[in-house]
Amino acid sequence: MTRISFYYDPSCPWCWITSRWLTEVQTARALEIDWLPFSLALKNGELDGEDVTGHLRTHTIAHKVLRLVEAVHREEGIDRGELFTQFGKSYFIDPKLDDDNFVRAVLERMDLSTRYVDELENTDHDQALRRHLDNAVEIAGDDVGVPLIIFEAEDERPVAYFGPVIARMPTPERGLELWDSIACIATGADFYELKRNRTSRSKVKTTKRLFPELS
């Protein structure tokens, strides 16, 4: 069994595509994923209203969604990964969702109380979100974002990598080849980094095949 931690911010389309690739890999590989929050708003110091990235609005909304996720995870015992899936498919895939009622609609679809809407403004959750962020940065370093995966290296040290950043959902066969290759090099004690310039927009709709109920 391979165990990884996957850190996500629900506003990031690149992170969404990578996460869906991993959920499909799970159906064919012995892979256990601990889904954890990584608030880009916290990371970039945007909660005070300063737009340092050009994505202030989406990062702020995503941070509030992460507050709600923490509340539902604690009180209902629902895995953070399942909550990410439900919010992500509604945000990135379902064109029928009314943006003004986005969070309420997701809660209703999951048969959860709409009282959780109040958790969007509950800053009591920020301490836990900061703790998750600090844990990730301690391993990965400060110069990272999402998607972020933490592996266990051959020498049993935790090693973290930003990525893989993929523009579209791979086929199942290609997805397994990608996973096997990445798992091999990522857990090697001497591997450090692969990187190139990003020349394509994220194609989140390519993950729609995982959600036939939205077709």
FIPAMI-205994 format. One record per residue: x, y, z of N, C-alpha, C, CB in turn; residue in three letters. Coordinates in pm, whole numbers, padded with zeros to 5 digits, always signed. Glycine has a CB too. Layout:
BEGIN
XYZXYZXYZXYZALA/...
END
This chain:
BEGIN
+00083-00120+00000+00000+00000+00000+00087+00125+00000-00095+00000+00122MET/+00063+00214-00093+00130+00343-00097+00039+00447-00033+00166+00384-00243THR/+00095+00525+00057+00017+00629+00125+00076+00766+00089+00016+00608+00280ARG/-00012+00856+00053+00032+00992+00023-00063+01090+00091+00037+01017-00132ILE/-00015+01212+00107-00101+01323+00149-00115+01417+00031-00043+01397+00275SER/-00238+01453+00000-00265+01543-00111-00326+01671-00056-00358+01477-00217PHE/-00258+01782-00077-00306+01911-00029-00376+01985-00142-00188+01997+00028TYR/-00494+02039-00111-00574+02104-00215-00632+02236-00169-00685+02012-00260TYR/-00650+02325-00265-00732+02444-00250-00844+02429-00353-00648+02578-00271ASP/-00970+02440-00311-01081+02411-00403-01098+02511-00516-01208+02404-00327PRO/-01020+02620-00517-01033+02717-00626-00942+02686-00744-01003+02855-00576SER/-00846+02597-00727-00742+02577-00828-00782+02471-00932-00611+02536-00761CYS/-00798+02509-01058-00837+02410-01160-00730+02305-01186-00871+02480-01289PRO/-00603+02345-01177-00494+02249-01197-00497+02144-01088-00357+02321-01200TRP/-00521+02188-00966-00530+02097-00853-00647+02000-00871-00545+02176-00721CYS/-00758+02051-00921-00875+01966-00944-00842+01855-01043-00992+02050-00996TRP/-00778+01887-01154-00747+01785-01254-00654+01679-01195-00682+01850-01378ILE/-00550+01723-01124-00458+01627-01062-00530+01538-00961-00342+01699-00994THR/-00619+01596-00885-00692+01517-00784-00781+01413-00850-00777+01609-00696SER/-00846+01447-00962-00933+01350-01029-00851+01238-01090-01017+01419-01137ARG/-00734+01273-01142-00643+01169-01191-00610+01070-01080-00514+01231-01247TRP/-00582+01122-00960-00547+01034-00849-00664+00947-00805-00497+01115-00732LEU/-00786+01001-00808-00901+00918-00768-00920+00802-00865-01030+01004-00761THR/-00888+00825-00993-00898+00716-01088-00785+00616-01069-00899+00769-01232GLU/-00665+00665-01039-00553+00575-01011-00588+00482-00895-00426+00655-00979VAL/-00659+00535-00795-00694+00455-00678-00774+00330-00713-00774+00539-00582GLN/-00847+00332-00823-00929+00216-00859-00845+00100-00911-01031+00256-00963THR/-00717+00126-00943-00634+00021-01001-00502+00000-00927-00605+00054-01144ALA/-00472+00085-00831-00348+00072-00755-00379+00076-00606-00250+00184-00794ARG/-00293+00013-00527-00309+00015-00381-00259+00150-00330-00231-00103-00312ALA/-00347+00248-00334-00312+00386-00302-00409+00441-00199-00312+00473-00429LEU/-00354+00491-00090-00434+00554+00015-00399+00703+00018-00409+00486+00154GLU/-00502+00787+00014-00480+00932+00007-00540+01000+00128-00542+00989-00122ILE/-00458+01079+00194-00507+01166+00301-00527+01304+00239-00405+01171+00425ASP/-00651+01347+00226-00685+01473+00161-00681+01584+00266-00825+01466+00093TRP/-00600+01687+00240-00578+01791+00340-00590+01931+00277-00441+01774+00406LEU/-00634+02029+00356-00654+02164+00304-00523+02243+00294-00751+02239+00391PRO/-00514+02323+00188-00401+02413+00167-00461+02544+00119-00295+02354+00063PHE/-00480+02636+00211-00545+02762+00178-00449+02856+00107-00601+02829+00304SER/-00475+02882-00021-00392+02976-00094-00410+03118-00042-00425+02971-00243LEU/-00528+03149+00010-00551+03281+00069-00462+03302+00191-00699+03297+00108ALA/-00451+03198+00273-00361+03206+00388-00216+03212+00344-00383+03086+00482LEU/-00180+03127+00249-00042+03118+00203+00006+03251+00147-00029+03009+00096LYS/-00083+03320+00076-00045+03445+00009-00078+03570+00090-00113+03453-00124ASN/-00128+03552+00212-00161+03666+00296-00272+03752+00240-00041+03749+00316GLY/-00377+03686+00186-00484+03759+00120-00609+03780+00206-00523+03688-00005GLU/-00610+03726+00326-00730+03737+00407-00756+03878+00457-00721+03643+00524LEU/-00656+03964+00448-00677+04104+00489-00729+04189+00374-00547+04163+00542ASP/-00756+04124+00259-00814+04196+00146-00715+04245+00043-00890+04309+00194GLY/-00585+04221+00064-00486+04265-00033-00473+04163-00146-00349+04287+00036GLU/-00493+04209-00268-00488+04120-00384-00345+04111-00435-00583+04171-00496ASP/-00273+04012-00387-00131+03998-00423-00111+03901-00539-00051+03952-00303VAL/-00215+03831-00580-00200+03730-00685-00289+03755-00806-00230+03593-00629THR/-00386+03843-00794-00485+03860-00900-00600+03763-00888-00420+03845-01034GLY/-00600+03683-00782-00706+03584-00762-00770+03600-00623-00650+03441-00778HIS/-00777+03723-00576-00825+03747-00440-00964+03689-00417-00826+03896-00410LEU/-01055+03714-00509-01193+03673-00488-01204+03520-00480-01282+03726-00600ARG/-01147+03449-00576-01160+03303-00575-01085+03240-00458-01110+03245-00707THR/-00968+03295-00424-00894+03241-00310-00968+03264-00180-00755+03304-00303HIS/-01033+03379-00167-01107+03409-00045-01229+03318-00032-01151+03555-00043THR/-01302+03300-00140-01417+03209-00137-01372+03068-00105-01493+03212-00273ILE/-01262+03024-00166-01212+02889-00141-01173+02872+00005-01092+02857-00231ALA/-01113+02974+00064-01076+02967+00205-01201+02948+00291-01000+03094+00249HIS/-01308+03019+00258-01432+03004+00333-01491+02864+00316-01534+03110+00289LYS/-01480+02810+00196-01525+02672+00173-01444+02575+00258-01515+02635+00023VAL/-01315+02599+00270-01231+02512+00354-01272+02520+00500-01083+02550+00339LEU/-01316+02636+00546-01371+02645+00682-01491+02552+00697-01412+02791+00714ARG/-01579+02556+00598-01698+02470+00602-01658+02323+00597-01793+02503+00486LEU/-01562+02290+00512-01514+02152+00502-01463+02103+00637-01403+02140+00396VAL/-01386+02186+00707-01335+02146+00838-01450+02122+00936-01240+02253+00893GLU/-01552+02206+00931-01666+02191+01022-01741+02062+00993-01760+02311+01009ALA/-01770+02036+00865-01844+01916+00829-01761+01791+00857-01885+01920+00680VAL/-01632+01796+00827-01544+01682+00856-01544+01648+01005-01400+01712+00809HIS/-01537+01751+01088-01534+01729+01233-01668+01680+01287-01493+01857+01304ARG/-01776+01740+01242-01906+01710+01301-01977+01591+01235-01994+01831+01292GLU/-01954+01568+01107-02024+01461+01036-01934+01341+01007-02081+01514+00905GLU/-01803+01360+01023-01710+01251+00995-01692+01221+00847-01756+01128+01063GLY/-01732+01313+00761-01716+01294+00617-01573+01328+00577-01818+01380+00538ILE/-01514+01242+00497-01375+01262+00456-01360+01392+00378-01326+01143+00372ASP/-01250+01461+00401-01225+01587+00330-01217+01565+00179-01096+01652+00380ARG/-01171+01448+00138-01163+01419-00004-01300+01411-00068-01088+01291-00027GLY/-01396+01351+00001-01532+01343-00051-01594+01482-00060-01619+01252+00038GLU/-01568+01564+00039-01620+01701+00036-01557+01780-00078-01593+01772+00171LEU/-01427+01762-00100-01360+01826-00212-01422+01783-00343-01210+01794-00211PHE/-01451+01653-00356-01514+01602-00478-01649+01668-00503-01531+01451-00468THR/-01730+01677-00399-01864+01732-00416-01860+01881-00452-01946+01712-00289GLN/-01777+01956-00384-01765+02098-00416-01699+02118-00552-01686+02172-00308PHE/-01598+02037-00581-01526+02052-00707-01610+02020-00828-01405+01965-00706GLY/-01684+01911-00824-01764+01877-00942-01875+01978-00964-01823+01736-00928LYS/-01925+02036-00855-02028+02138-00869-01969+02269-00921-02096+02162-00735SER/-01848+02300-00880-01785+02426-00919-01726+02419-01060-01675+02463-00820TYR/-01657+02309-01090-01586+02301-01217-01664+02235-01330-01459+02227-01197PHE/-01759+02146-01296-01819+02061-01398-01965+02094-01426-01808+01919-01357ILE/-02044+02120-01323-02189+02131-01340-02228+02272-01385-02262+02095-01209ASP/-02268+02288-01512-02301+02422-01561-02437+02473-01512-02299+02424-01711PRO/-02515+02385-01450-02650+02424-01410-02653+02487-01271-02741+02303-01412LYS/-02542+02484-01201-02542+02533-01063-02546+02686-01061-02417+02482-00989LEU/-02634+02739-00977-02647+02883-00959-02536+02932-00866-02788+02920-00902ASP/-02449+03017-00915-02335+03064-00836-02377+03129-00706-02252+03161-00916ASP/-02491+03197-00707-02536+03269-00588-02576+03173-00475-02653+03359-00623ASP/-02608+03050-00510-02651+02952-00410-02560+02829-00410-02795+02909-00435ASN/-02436+02851-00449-02344+02740-00472-02327+02651-00349-02209+02793-00514PHE/-02289+02708-00236-02261+02629-00118-02387+02561-00067-02200+02716-00008VAL/-02495+02634-00061-02622+02577-00015-02664+02460-00103-02732+02685-00013ARG/-02646+02475-00234-02685+02368-00326-02603+02241-00302-02669+02414-00471ALA/-02473+02257-00277-02388+02140-00251-02431+02071-00123-02240+02181-00242VAL/-02457+02148-00019-02502+02089+00107-02633+02012+00089-02519+02198+00214LEU/-02725+02069+00014-02853+02002-00008-02835+01874-00087-02950+02096-00080GLU/-02746+01876-00185-02720+01755-00264-02660+01645-00178-02626+01787-00380ARG/-02588+01682-00074-02526+01584+00015-02614+01551+00136-02392+01635+00063MET/-02735+01603+00136-02829+01583+00247-02770+01631+00379-02866+01435+00258ASP/-02699+01743+00373-02643+01804+00493-02721+01931+00528-02494+01836+00474LEU/-02721+01963+00654-02793+02082+00700-02734+02208+00637-02789+02091+00853SER/-02821+02297+00592-02774+02423+00537-02725+02518+00646-02884+02490+00456THR/-02735+02478+00772-02678+02560+00879-02527+02571+00865-02713+02501+01016ARG/-02468+02477+00792-02323+02483+00772-02280+02604+00689-02274+02355+00705TYR/-02374+02668+00623-02341+02791+00550-02280+02894+00645-02467+02849+00481VAL/-02324+02892+00769-02271+02989+00867-02122+02970+00892-02347+02976+00998ASP/-02071+02849+00865-01930+02820+00891-01837+02893+00794-01905+02671+00885GLU/-01892+02943+00684-01810+03016+00588-01743+03137+00651-01895+03060+00470LEU/-01810+03196+00750-01757+03317+00814-01697+03289+00952-01866+03421+00826GLU/-01688+03162+00987-01640+03125+01120-01487+03118+01121-01700+02989+01163ASN/-01426+03224+01171-01279+03232+01172-01216+03138+01274-01235+03374+01200THR/-01296+03073+01356-01240+02977+01451-01169+02863+01379-01351+02921+01541ASP/-01206+02837+01254-01144+02728+01178-01008+02767+01121-01235+02684+01066HIS/-00975+02895+01123-00852+02940+01059-00727+02886+01128-00848+03091+01057ASP/-00738+02861+01258-00621+02807+01329-00587+02668+01276-00649+02801+01481GLN/-00690+02585+01256-00665+02450+01203-00614+02458+01059-00794+02365+01209ALA/-00670+02548+00980-00624+02563+00842-00480+02611+00837-00715+02660+00765LEU/-00444+02701+00927-00305+02746+00936-00213+02632+00976-00293+02861+01038ARG/-00258+02547+01064-00177+02434+01110-00150+02338+00993-00247+02359+01226ARG/-00253+02309+00914-00234+02222+00797-00136+02286+00698-00369+02193+00727HIS/-00152+02414+00675-00062+02484+00584+00082+02480+00633-00106+02629+00567LEU/+00101+02506+00760+00236+02505+00817+00300+02367+00808+00233+02551+00962ASP/+00220+02263+00830+00272+02127+00820+00321+02098+00679+00164+02025+00861ASN/+00243+02142+00580+00282+02119+00440+00408+02197+00405+00168+02158+00346ALA/+00414+02322+00444+00528+02407+00411+00654+02361+00482+00498+02552+00445VAL/+00639+02307+00601+00755+02257+00675+00824+02146+00597+00713+02206+00814GLU/+00746+02064+00528+00803+01953+00451+00843+01998+00310+00703+01838+00443ILE/+00756+02078+00248+00776+02112+00107+00860+02236+00084+00644+02131+00041ALA/+00871+02322+00187+00935+02450+00167+00831+02555+00133+01041+02442+00057GLY/+00871+02681+00137+00775+02789+00122+00737+02816-00023+00831+02914+00182ASP/+00820+02777-00117+00797+02811-00258+00712+02705-00327+00931+02826-00331ASP/+00592+02680-00274+00503+02579-00331+00360+02630-00330+00514+02446-00252VAL/+00278+02565-00409+00134+02587-00409+00066+02453-00420+00091+02683-00524GLY/-00047+02449-00489-00116+02323-00511-00131+02300-00662-00254+02321-00440VAL/-00137+02172-00701-00141+02050-00621-00008+02021-00552-00180+01933-00707PRO/-00017+01965-00434+00101+01931-00354+00083+01790-00299+00124+02034-00239LEU/+00182+01704-00325+00175+01566-00279+00295+01537-00189+00171+01467-00398ILE/+00268+01474-00076+00375+01430+00014+00385+01278+00008+00349+01478+00159ILE/+00502+01230-00027+00533+01087-00034+00623+01051+00083+00600+01050-00170PHE/+00645+00920+00099+00748+00872+00189+00863+00820+00104+00694+00761+00286GLU/+00981+00877+00121+01096+00838+00040+01151+00702+00084+01206+00945+00050ALA/+01248+00655+00007+01309+00525+00037+01370+00521+00176+01414+00491-00066GLU/+01422+00634+00222+01483+00640+00354+01382+00677+00463+01598+00740+00354ASP/+01251+00668+00428+01139+00689+00520+01117+00836+00558+01161+00608+00644GLU/+01187+00928+00494+01160+01071+00516+01039+01113+00434+01284+01156+00479ARG/+00958+01204+00486+00851+01260+00402+00912+01356+00301+00743+01332+00489PRO/+00873+01342+00175+00920+01431+00070+00799+01486-00005+01018+01358-00027VAL/+00802+01614-00034+00687+01680-00096+00723+01737-00231+00633+01789-00005ALA/+00625+01735-00321+00644+01790-00454+00522+01871-00495+00670+01678-00555TYR/+00548+01988-00553+00442+02063-00617+00414+01998-00751+00482+02214-00633PHE/+00292+01953-00769+00256+01885-00892+00218+01740-00867+00370+01893-00992GLY/+00202+01661-00975+00221+01703-01113+00110+01797-01160+00228+01582-01203PRO/+00147+01894-01240+00051+01987-01299+00019+01935-01438+00106+02135-01303VAL/-00105+01893-01458-00145+01837-01588-00263+01916-01641-00182+01685-01575ILE/-00261+01941-01771-00359+02032-01831-00494+01965-01857-00306+02086-01960ALA/-00493+01834-01875-00618+01763-01903-00616+01628-01834-00640+01747-02054ARG/-00734+01572-01813-00747+01440-01753-00690+01335-01848-00896+01409-01718MET/-00591+01257-01803-00536+01153-01892-00633+01037-01906-00401+01103-01839PRO/-00614+00958-02009-00690+00834-02021-00655+00744-01902-00661+00762-02157THR/-00740+00647-01868-00705+00558-01757-00570+00490-01775-00812+00451-01741PRO/-00541+00446-01895-00415+00377-01920-00296+00472-01903-00413+00315-02060GLU/-00309+00590-01963-00201+00688-01952-00187+00736-01808-00227+00806-02046ARG/-00300+00746-01738-00297+00789-01599-00218+00694-01510-00437+00802-01546GLY/-00231+00565-01535-00155+00467-01456-00007+00473-01490-00209+00325-01481LEU/+00025+00493-01618+00165+00508-01656+00226+00630-01587+00179+00520-01809GLU/+00149+00738-01584+00196+00860-01519+00219+00837-01371+00096+00973-01541LEU/+00125+00772-01305+00139+00745-01162+00260+00657-01133+00012+00680-01108TRP/+00272+00548-01207+00384+00456-01182+00518+00526-01199+00375+00335-01276ASP/+00526+00612-01298+00651+00685-01322+00680+00783-01209+00645+00758-01456SER/+00578+00860-01171+00596+00960-01067+00624+00896-00932+00472+01049-01057ILE/+00551+00789-00899+00574+00721-00771+00716+00667-00763+00472+00608-00752ALA/+00767+00624-00876+00903+00570-00879+01007+00679-00851+00932+00504-01015CYS/+00999+00789-00925+01102+00891-00908+01081+00973-00780+01104+00984-01029ILE/+00955+00992-00739+00928+01078-00623+00977+01017-00493+00781+01107-00613ALA/+00978+00886-00485+01020+00822-00361+01170+00792-00359+00943+00693-00342THR/+01240+00822-00467+01385+00806-00467+01450+00913-00381+01440+00812-00611GLY/+01542+00874-00297+01601+00967-00201+01676+01082-00269+01696+00893-00110ALA/+01723+01063-00392+01805+01164-00457+01730+01249-00558+01918+01098-00525ASP/+01602+01216-00585+01527+01295-00684+01489+01430-00624+01400+01219-00729PHE/+01497+01535-00708+01469+01670-00658+01356+01738-00733+01593+01755-00667TYR/+01368+01758-00865+01269+01841-00932+01268+01817-01082+01296+01987-00903GLU/+01148+01828-01141+01128+01839-01285+01039+01960-01307+01066+01708-01346LEU/+01070+02043-01406+00988+02162-01427+01006+02215-01568+01024+02271-01325LYS/+00898+02275-01622+00907+02347-01748+00801+02456-01748+00888+02250-01870ARG/+00810+02546-01846+00714+02656-01853+00574+02602-01884+00757+02757-01960ASN/+00474+02668-01826+00335+02629-01850+00285+02703-01973+00246+02661-01725ARG/+00241+02627-02074+00202+02688-02201+00057+02660-02238+00292+02638-02311THR/-00021+02600-02147-00159+02564-02177-00250+02600-02061-00171+02414-02210SER/-00373+02631-02090-00473+02653-01986-00521+02518-01933-00592+02737-02040ARG/-00571+02517-01810-00626+02394-01754-00759+02361-01821-00644+02405-01601SER/-00781+02235-01847-00902+02189-01916-00983+02103-01819-00867+02109-02047LYS/-01050+02170-01725-01119+02099-01618-01234+02013-01670-01171+02197-01515VAL/-01294+02052-01782-01408+01976-01833-01369+01836-01877-01471+02050-01949LYS/-01238+01810-01894-01196+01675-01930-01216+01576-01816-01050+01675-01972THR/-01241+01627-01694-01269+01537-01582-01416+01497-01576-01229+01602-01450THR/-01497+01551-01667-01642+01528-01661-01678+01380-01678-01713+01610-01769LYS/-01593+01305-01748-01624+01163-01769-01633+01085-01638-01520+01100-01858ARG/-01578+01140-01529-01588+01074-01400-01723+01095-01334-01479+01122-01309LEU/-01803+01186-01390-01931+01220-01328-02045+01206-01429-01927+01364-01272PHE/-02080+01082-01466-02185+01063-01567-02320+01117-01524-02198+00917-01599PRO/-02340+01133-01393-02469+01185-01346-02491+01330-01385-02480+01171-01196GLU/-02383+01398-01427-02394+01539-01466-02403+01556-01618-02275+01618-01412LEU/-02405+01445-01690-02409+01452-01837-02549+01492-01883-02369+01317-01899SER/
END
